[in-house]
Amino acid sequence: MSNLPCVLTIAGSDSGGGAGIQADLKTFAVHKTFGVSVITAVTSQNTKGVKSIQGIKKEIVADQIDMVCEDFDIKAFKTGMLYSMDIIDVVSMKIKEHRLKNFCLDPVIFAGSGDRLLLEEAVELLIKSLFPEALIVTPNRWEAESFSKMKINSIKDAERSAKIIHEMGPKYVVIKGGHFGEKAIDVVYNGKDFAHFETERIGKNMKYHGAGCVFSASIVANLAKGIPPLKAIERAKKFTEEAIRNSFKIGNGSIQVNPLWIIK
Ligand code: PXL
């Protein structure tokens, strides 16, 4: 038997390979964890944009979760693109039924291209039924603004927003610093204390595709190895910084973050 810890992603497929399920599985692999996946939606996209999106029927999402949970000892898991109310309902039901632990919720709303990856009517349900289940939520600036209904232009704003989001139920809130400030400072709040994890801002005004997915997948892989949440977040931040530093232009549009930077 392998002793690789098993990790799960419940997310959308990105045909362009840079984000979603594809980024998650690459990230899981380089962390020496065994990744399994539940696909919630199929996006037809490349580095230039999204052409179409098909949500997966809720029964099929349920079957995928049942099949991986019945056979694998899943140590930690993440959700990414959940797309619709139906999918959120079934994920919420199944994670309780299978008593899944160590949940990192990446509350994806939009793709970098501006396309919706979560339907507007599903935002409130995401908050109501999944935020209370999460160990860690990882909104970016735009997502945090939308959940906390306030603007974020500074670290102080991010701290206020993190407090509001913490009230919605997750144990840890990480507001990612990729979209505001001179440096890229992530603000972490656990209901008591704040931590700030800082990196240089790499390539100002560049569009990096997949950074959020790599970050939350790295958190999950670290949790699965028994690393405590705050340390897992700090390690994932460093891992993602390198993935951004080693990103490449492989298509004609956005730049793909490289979770395989360790093996070059
Ligand atoms: O980075 C957010 C994200 C998540 N999941 C899928 C995506 C994207 C961004 O484009 O395509 C499938």
Residues whose N, C-alpha, C, O or C-beta is under 5 A from the ligand:
A	BS01	PXL	G12 S13 D14 A19 G20 T43 G80 M81 V108 F110 A111 G112 G210 G212 C213
